Amino acid sequence: MEAFLVSTGVVALAEVGDKTQLLALLLAARFKKPVPIIFGILFATLLNHGLAGAVGGWVTANVEAGTLKWILGMSFLAMAVWVLIPDKLEESEVSFASKLGIFGTTFVAFFLAEMGDKTQIATVAMAAHYSSVLWVVLGTTLGMLIANIPAVLLGDKLTRKIPIRWVHVGAAILFALLGVITLTGLGDKLVF
């Protein structure tokens, strides 16, 4: 359950102000049909984060525990820094919309936008850390939906009221704590 809850929270925070959230806002403004956009986000995230979780599972099975501890700890600390750097969305990422329809456009755009994105990398790291690919992928997917559904439904009204910088700092603190817990071995001693 810890893997699910931490994955959900970390990705929901990290996603605020991320380029995929900007993409959700852009698609909502362009198409004004939230249901196919939400389903496109859901299925693209499940596929993308499912693949990322599988990579995390492979790393857990094939990398020595001591080495893995350092890789994961440093990855979480790097994510803490990376989440503080705001993303920008390029118009070219959604310029193919006319041929794919709303669901198809959202699916392809979100899948591609997540490639190499901080939430995809976080999914790999958390799947390796928790050795629970299913719960991490379900958690990171829920985190994506928590951050992006309001963006689709409420558009820029939401972004004007949430201090995005504070959310980024909160996510950075969570990633830094995960890094410290992983590097110091405190996670092995905590009972949840």
C-alpha positions in Angstrom: 0.0 0.0 0.0 2.9 2.3 0.7 4.1 2.0 -2.9 0.7 3.0 -4.2 0.3 6.0 -1.8 3.8 7.4 -2.2 3.7 6.9 -6.0 0.3 8.7 -6.2 1.4 11.6 -4.1 4.8 12.1 -5.6 3.5 12.1 -9.2 0.4 14.2 -8.5 2.7 16.9 -7.0 5.4 16.5 -9.7 2.9 16.8 -12.4 1.6 20.2 -11.5 3.1 22.7 -14.0 4.6 19.8 -16.0 4.4 19.8 -19.8 1.8 17.1 -19.8 -0.4 19.2 -17.5 0.1 22.1 -19.9 -0.8 19.7 -22.7 -4.0 18.8 -20.9 -4.9 22.5 -20.6 -4.1 23.0 -24.3 -6.2 20.0 -25.4 -9.1 21.0 -23.2 -9.0 24.6 -24.6 -8.8 23.3 -28.2 -11.4 20.5 -28.1 -13.7 21.3 -25.2 -14.6 17.6 -24.8 -13.2 16.4 -21.5 -14.2 12.7 -21.6 -12.1 11.6 -24.6 -9.2 13.7 -23.3 -9.4 12.1 -19.8 -9.5 8.6 -21.3 -6.6 9.4 -23.6 -4.6 10.5 -20.6 -5.5 7.4 -18.7 -4.6 4.9 -21.4 -1.4 6.7 -22.5 -0.2 6.9 -18.9 -1.0 3.2 -18.2 1.0 2.1 -21.2 3.9 4.6 -20.6 4.2 4.0 -16.9 3.6 0.2 -17.3 6.7 0.1 -19.5 8.6 2.3 -17.1 7.5 0.1 -14.2 8.7 -3.0 -16.1 12.1 -1.4 -16.5 12.1 -0.7 -12.7 11.2 -4.3 -12.1 14.0 -5.5 -14.4 16.5 -3.2 -12.6 15.5 -4.6 -9.2 16.0 -8.2 -10.5 19.3 -7.6 -12.2 21.2 -5.0 -10.3 23.0 -5.8 -7.0 21.3 -4.4 -3.9 24.1 -2.1 -2.8 24.5 -0.6 -6.2 20.7 -0.3 -6.6 20.5 1.6 -3.3 22.9 4.2 -4.6 21.4 4.5 -8.0 17.9 4.9 -6.6 19.0 7.3 -3.9 20.8 9.5 -6.3 17.9 9.3 -8.8 15.5 10.5 -6.2 17.8 13.4 -5.3 18.2 14.3 -9.0 14.4 14.2 -9.3 14.2 16.7 -6.4 16.2 19.1 -8.4 14.6 18.4 -11.7 11.1 19.0 -10.4 12.0 22.6 -9.6 12.7 23.3 -13.3 9.4 24.3 -14.9 8.4 22.6 -18.2 7.2 24.3 -21.4 5.0 22.7 -24.0 6.0 23.1 -27.6 3.1 23.5 -30.1 4.6 20.9 -32.4 3.8 18.2 -29.9 0.1 18.5 -30.6 0.1 19.8 -34.2 -1.1 16.4 -35.7 -4.5 16.6 -34.0 -6.7 16.8 -37.0 -6.1 13.2 -38.2 -6.3 11.3 -35.0 -9.4 12.6 -33.3 -9.6 13.8 -29.7 -8.8 10.5 -28.0 -6.1 9.5 -30.4 -4.5 12.9 -30.3 -4.5 12.9 -26.5 -3.2 9.3 -26.3 -0.3 9.9 -28.7 0.6 13.3 -27.4 0.6 12.2 -23.7 2.5 9.0 -24.5 5.2 10.9 -26.4 5.3 13.8 -23.9 5.9 11.3 -21.0 8.9 9.7 -22.8 11.9 10.7 -20.7 9.7 13.0 -18.5 10.4 13.3 -14.8 7.2 11.3 -13.9 8.3 8.4 -16.2 11.8 8.4 -14.6 10.2 8.6 -11.2 8.0 5.5 -12.1 11.1 3.6 -13.0 12.8 4.6 -9.7 9.8 3.9 -7.5 9.1 0.5 -9.2 12.7 -0.5 -8.5 12.6 1.0 -4.9 9.4 -0.7 -3.9 9.7 -3.9 -6.0 6.0 -3.6 -6.7 5.5 -2.7 -10.3 1.7 -3.0 -10.3 1.1 -0.8 -7.2 3.6 1.8 -8.4 2.1 2.0 -11.9 -1.4 2.2 -10.5 -0.2 4.9 -8.1 1.6 7.0 -10.7 -1.3 6.7 -13.1 -3.7 7.9 -10.4 -1.3 10.7 -9.6 -1.3 11.7 -13.3 -5.1 11.7 -13.3 -5.3 13.7 -10.0 -3.1 16.4 -11.5 -4.5 16.4 -15.1 -8.3 15.9 -14.7 -8.8 19.2 -12.9 -6.6 20.8 -15.7 -8.9 19.3 -18.3 -12.1 20.2 -16.4 -11.2 23.6 -15.0 -8.6 24.9 -17.4 -6.8 28.1 -16.6 -9.1 29.0 -13.7 -7.2 26.3 -11.7 -3.7 27.4 -12.7 -4.4 31.0 -11.6 -5.3 29.9 -8.1 -2.6 27.2 -7.3 0.8 28.6 -6.5 2.7 26.2 -8.9 6.1 27.0 -7.4 4.9 25.8 -4.0 3.7 22.6 -5.4 7.0 22.1 -7.2 8.9 22.7 -3.9 6.6 20.2 -2.1 7.4 17.6 -4.7 11.1 18.3 -4.5 11.0 17.8 -0.8 9.2 14.5 -1.2 11.8 13.3 -3.8 14.7 14.5 -1.5 13.2 12.6 1.4 12.9 9.5 -0.7 16.5 9.9 -1.7 17.7 10.3 1.8 15.6 7.4 3.1 16.9 5.2 0.3 20.6 6.2 0.8 20.5 5.9 4.6 18.5 2.7 4.7 15.9 4.3 6.9 13.2 2.9 4.7 14.2 -0.6 5.7 13.7 0.3 9.4 10.3 2.0 9.0 7.2 0.0 9.5 4.1 1.1 7.7 
